[in-house]
Amino acid sequence: MPSPNEILAELKKIKYPGFTRDIVSFGIIKDIEVAHAGVTVSLAMASANPEVVEKIVAEVKAAVAAMPGVPAVNIQIERPAQSAPRAAGIAQPRTIAGVKHIVAVASGKGGVGKSTVAVNLALAMHGLGWRVGLMDADVYGPSVAMMVGVEKAVTVTPERRIVPLERYGIRYISMALFINDETAVIWRGPMVTKLETEFLFNVEWGELDCLVLDLPPGTGDAQLTITQRVALDGGVIVTTPNELALLDVKRGVAMFEEVHVPVLGVVENMSYYVCRKCNHRHEIFGHGGGAALARSLNVPFLGELPLVRELREGGDNARPIVAANPAHPVSAVFKSIAAKVIEGLDRSEAQHAS
């Protein structure tokens, strides 16, 4: 009969569905009991998705049953009522002094305009009277600095704390402020995690109503580490109407569910294109998938953004559309999305207070 440590080592080979991290480091394995009658594995499952639970149970049972000397395998499932299980070596999520709310903007895959949405969402929230900061958490492909613009170099305080730059009324920080355009960031995971921690907790953010995090695309270890390290108040998921991007939304929702972060809603980018000549609406990538998927996942649908040249040009020229052209129809959509995000944060705060 194998020992509990040997069984635990075998279970480390099982990846959590949709992630690169194993179920042990995810905190799923709560207890392993070895007896003459067989092995009992207790799972602490935070996920409400029955398909995820069923897949993990099946893989755990198969892995343990295949070990020499195991006569039977029993699985017990426990669902925590309050907090999500913590992975080994990871502390409880921390708040940031002076920051009232922290919102993460995520996408299941790259190329959906997540950074464009994050930048303009931050600006729209500022336009509604909120004090807003913006952190570019994408170390390998930072783009926030290019979209917002750089007017001076980053400085540090005598206490070696980073002073964020400020433009268009928001404070922001990005890896791009510390490297030139030709430099490739070739770092391993621990170095990336350390830098992201510096950006979160060693930046003089000051008094903010909301810090918007532009997460790297995908739902891997880097994204999961951030969501576990800082106390998030909500997540916004960006997608496009095509089927491949919509499938990745489910992974984004699952990621936030696993760390007990409410999903504030889904934004469908590149939803349609209006021809300047004939004024006809073209749904190049399909349409309505984001709203339908949001309904099926029981999360809010925040709005749809069209393909417009001004939105792309604004990002390329460091003149985001919400700041450069507040009267543009797309700016109005961003303001509507920002208002819904603020409403979701206020509602969540009221529920926690009651």
C-alpha positions in Angstrom: 0.0 0.0 0.0 1.5 3.4 -1.0 2.0 6.1 1.7 0.0 9.4 1.7 3.1 11.2 0.5 3.6 8.8 -2.4 -0.1 9.3 -3.4 0.3 13.1 -3.1 3.2 13.0 -5.4 1.2 11.0 -8.0 -1.7 13.5 -7.7 0.7 16.3 -8.5 0.7 15.0 -12.1 -3.0 15.9 -12.5 -3.6 19.4 -14.0 -6.6 21.4 -13.0 -8.9 21.6 -16.0 -8.0 24.6 -18.2 -4.9 25.5 -16.2 -1.2 24.5 -16.2 -1.1 24.3 -12.4 -1.7 20.9 -10.7 -4.6 20.2 -8.4 -2.3 19.8 -5.4 -0.8 23.3 -5.7 -4.3 24.5 -6.4 -5.2 23.4 -2.8 -7.7 20.8 -4.0 -6.3 17.8 -2.0 -7.4 18.3 1.6 -6.6 14.9 3.1 -5.4 11.4 2.2 -6.2 8.4 4.4 -4.6 5.0 3.8 -6.3 2.0 5.4 -6.4 -1.8 4.8 -9.7 -1.4 3.0 -8.3 1.2 0.6 -7.5 4.8 0.1 -9.8 7.8 0.9 -9.0 11.1 -0.8 -10.8 14.2 0.5 -11.1 17.0 -2.1 -11.9 20.6 -1.2 -13.8 21.8 -4.3 -14.6 25.5 -4.7 -15.8 25.1 -8.2 -19.6 25.0 -8.8 -19.1 23.6 -12.4 -20.1 19.9 -12.2 -18.0 19.1 -15.3 -14.9 20.3 -13.6 -15.7 18.4 -10.4 -16.5 15.2 -12.3 -13.3 15.4 -14.3 -11.1 15.9 -11.3 -12.8 13.1 -9.3 -12.4 10.7 -12.2 -8.7 11.5 -12.7 -7.9 11.3 -9.0 -9.7 7.9 -8.7 -7.9 6.6 -11.8 -4.5 7.8 -10.7 -4.7 6.3 -7.2 -6.3 3.0 -8.3 -3.4 2.5 -10.7 -0.9 2.6 -7.9 0.4 -0.9 -6.8 -1.4 -2.4 -3.7 -4.5 -0.1 -3.7 -7.6 -2.3 -3.3 -10.2 0.5 -3.5 -10.4 4.2 -3.8 -13.0 6.4 -2.1 -13.4 10.1 -2.9 -14.9 12.6 -0.5 -15.9 16.0 -1.7 -16.0 19.0 0.7 -17.1 22.4 -0.5 -15.8 25.3 1.6 -18.5 27.8 2.7 -16.4 30.9 2.9 -12.8 31.2 1.6 -11.2 29.3 -1.3 -8.5 26.8 -0.4 -5.0 28.3 -0.5 -2.2 26.6 -2.5 0.8 25.6 -0.4 3.2 28.5 0.2 0.7 31.2 -1.0 -0.4 33.7 1.6 -3.9 35.1 1.9 -4.7 37.8 -0.7 -3.4 41.3 0.4 -5.1 44.6 0.1 -3.2 47.7 -1.1 -3.1 50.6 1.2 -5.2 53.5 0.0 -6.8 51.5 -2.8 -10.6 51.0 -2.3 -11.3 48.6 -5.1 -9.1 46.4 -7.3 -10.5 45.1 -10.7 -8.8 42.7 -13.0 -9.4 42.8 -16.8 -8.7 39.4 -18.3 -9.1 37.4 -21.5 -9.0 33.7 -22.2 -6.7 34.3 -25.2 -4.7 37.1 -26.8 -5.7 39.4 -29.7 -9.1 40.3 -28.3 -8.3 43.9 -27.4 -8.1 43.3 -23.7 -5.5 46.1 -23.1 -7.5 48.5 -25.2 -10.6 47.8 -23.0 -8.6 48.1 -19.8 -7.1 51.5 -20.7 -10.4 53.0 -21.9 -12.3 51.4 -19.0 -9.9 53.1 -16.5 -10.3 56.4 -18.3 -14.1 56.1 -18.4 -14.2 55.4 -14.7 -12.1 58.5 -14.1 -14.5 60.4 -16.3 -17.3 59.3 -13.9 -15.5 60.9 -11.0 -13.4 58.0 -9.7 -9.7 58.2 -8.8 -8.2 55.5 -10.9 -4.9 53.7 -11.3 -3.9 51.3 -14.0 -1.3 48.5 -13.7 0.0 46.6 -16.7 0.5 43.1 -15.4 1.6 41.7 -18.8 5.4 41.5 -18.3 6.2 39.8 -21.7 3.9 42.0 -23.8 3.4 45.3 -22.0 1.2 47.7 -24.1 -0.3 50.1 -21.6 2.5 52.6 -21.7 2.3 52.8 -25.5 -1.5 53.3 -25.3 -1.4 56.0 -22.6 1.9 57.6 -23.5 5.2 58.4 -21.6 6.1 62.0 -20.9 8.8 61.4 -18.3 10.9 58.7 -16.6 9.8 56.7 -13.6 11.2 57.8 -10.3 11.5 56.2 -6.9 11.1 57.7 -3.4 13.9 57.8 -0.8 12.2 54.6 0.6 12.8 52.9 -2.8 9.1 52.9 -3.7 8.1 53.4 -7.3 6.2 56.5 -8.3 3.7 55.8 -11.0 3.4 58.1 -14.0 0.2 60.1 -14.5 -1.6 61.0 -17.7 -5.2 61.8 -18.6 -5.9 61.9 -14.9 -5.0 58.3 -14.1 -1.8 56.8 -12.5 -0.2 53.9 -14.3 2.8 51.6 -14.3 4.1 49.2 -16.9 7.1 47.0 -17.6 7.5 49.0 -20.8 8.6 52.0 -18.7 11.7 50.1 -17.6 12.9 48.7 -21.0 13.3 50.0 -24.5 11.1 48.9 -27.4 13.7 46.5 -28.8 14.3 44.6 -25.5 12.8 41.2 -25.2 11.8 40.1 -21.7 13.2 36.6 -21.2 12.4 35.8 -17.6 11.3 32.7 -15.7 8.2 32.5 -13.6 9.6 33.5 -10.2 11.1 36.7 -11.7 7.9 37.7 -13.3 6.0 37.0 -10.1 8.4 39.2 -8.1 8.0 42.1 -10.6 4.2 41.8 -10.5 4.4 41.9 -6.7 6.5 45.0 -6.8 4.0 46.7 -9.1 1.2 45.8 -6.7 2.7 46.5 -3.3 5.7 48.7 -3.9 4.2 51.5 -6.0 3.0 54.8 -4.4 -0.6 54.5 -5.8 -1.9 57.0 -3.3 -5.6 57.2 -2.6 -7.5 55.4 -5.3 -11.2 54.5 -5.7 -10.1 51.7 -8.1 -6.9 50.1 -9.4 -7.5 48.4 -12.8 -5.2 45.4 -13.5 -4.5 44.6 -17.2 -3.8 40.9 -16.8 -1.7 38.9 -19.3 -3.9 37.0 -21.8 -4.8 33.4 -20.9 -5.5 31.6 -17.6 -2.1 30.2 -16.7 0.2 30.4 -13.7 1.0 34.1 -14.0 -2.7 35.1 -14.0 -3.6 32.7 -11.3 -0.7 33.9 -9.1 -1.9 37.5 -9.3 -5.5 36.7 -8.5 -4.4 34.7 -5.5 -1.9 37.4 -4.3 -4.0 40.5 -4.3 -7.5 40.9 -2.9 -9.6 41.5 -6.0 -13.1 43.0 -5.9 -14.1 41.8 -9.3 -13.0 40.6 -12.8 -14.0 41.8 -16.2 -13.6 39.4 -19.1 -13.0 40.6 -22.7 -13.8 38.4 -25.7 -14.7 38.7 -29.4 -17.8 37.1 -31.0 -15.9 34.2 -32.7 -16.4 30.7 -31.2 -12.8 30.2 -30.3 -12.6 33.3 -28.1 -16.0 32.5 -26.5 -14.8 29.1 -25.4 -11.9 30.7 -23.6 -14.4 32.9 -21.7 -15.4 29.8 -19.7 -11.8 29.4 -18.6 -11.7 33.0 -17.5 -14.9 32.7 -15.5 -13.5 29.4 -13.9 -10.3 31.2 -12.9 -12.1 33.9 -11.0 -14.5 31.4 -9.5 -11.6 29.3 -8.1 -10.3 32.3 -6.1 -13.8 33.5 -5.2 -13.6 36.7 -7.1 -17.0 37.9 -8.6 -17.1 38.3 -12.3 -18.4 41.8 -12.9 -19.2 41.0 -16.5 -18.2 40.2 -20.1 -17.3 42.8 -22.8 -17.6 41.8 -26.4 -15.0 43.6 -28.5 -14.9 43.8 -32.3 -18.6 43.1 -32.2 -19.4 44.6 -35.5 -18.2 47.1 -38.2 -20.2 50.0 -39.7 -19.2 50.8 -43.2 -18.4 54.5 -43.6 -19.7 54.6 -47.2 -22.9 52.7 -47.0 -23.5 52.9 -43.3 -24.3 49.2 -43.3 -23.5 47.1 -40.3 -21.2 44.1 -40.9 -20.8 41.4 -38.3 -17.4 40.2 -39.4 -16.8 37.8 -36.5 -20.4 36.9 -35.8 -22.5 38.6 -33.2 -24.3 38.1 -30.0 -22.1 35.2 -28.8 -20.8 37.2 -25.8 -24.2 38.1 -24.5 -25.5 34.6 -25.0 -22.5 33.1 -23.2 -22.7 35.6 -20.4 -26.4 34.5 -19.9 -25.5 30.8 -19.9 -22.7 31.4 -17.3 -25.0 33.6 -15.2 -22.7 36.6 -15.4 -23.5 40.2 -16.5 -23.0 41.3 -20.1 -21.5 44.8 -19.9 -21.7 45.8 -23.6 -20.4 45.4 -27.1 -17.7 47.5 -28.8 -17.6 48.0 -32.6 -14.5 47.9 -34.8 -13.7 51.5 -35.4 -10.5 53.1 -36.8 -10.4 55.8 -34.1 -10.2 53.1 -31.4 -7.2 51.5 -33.0 -5.5 54.8 -33.9 -6.0 56.1 -30.3 -4.1 53.1 -28.9 -1.3 53.5 -31.5 -0.9 57.2 -30.9 -1.2 57.3 -27.1 -4.5 59.1 -27.4 -7.1 56.7 -26.1 -10.5 57.3 -27.5 -12.2 58.0 -24.2 -9.7 60.8 -23.4 -9.1 62.1 -26.9 -12.8 62.1 -28.1 -15.2 61.9 -25.2 -18.1 62.6 -27.5 -17.5 59.6 -29.8 -20.2 56.9 -29.7 -17.5 54.3 -28.6 -16.6 56.6 -25.7 -20.2 56.5 -24.7 -20.2 52.7 -24.7 -17.1 52.7 -22.5 -18.8 55.0 -20.1 -21.8 52.7 -20.0 -19.5 49.8 -19.3 -17.7 51.7 -16.6 -21.0 52.7 -14.9 -22.0 49.0 -14.8 -18.6 48.0 -13.3 -19.0 50.7 -10.7 -22.5 49.5 -10.0 -21.3 45.9 -9.6 -18.6 47.0 -7.2 -21.0 49.1 -5.1 -23.5 46.2 -5.0 -20.8 43.7 -4.0 -19.6 46.1 -1.2 -23.1 46.5 0.1 -23.6 42.7 0.2 -20.4 42.2 2.2 -21.4 45.0 4.6 -24.8 43.5 5.3 
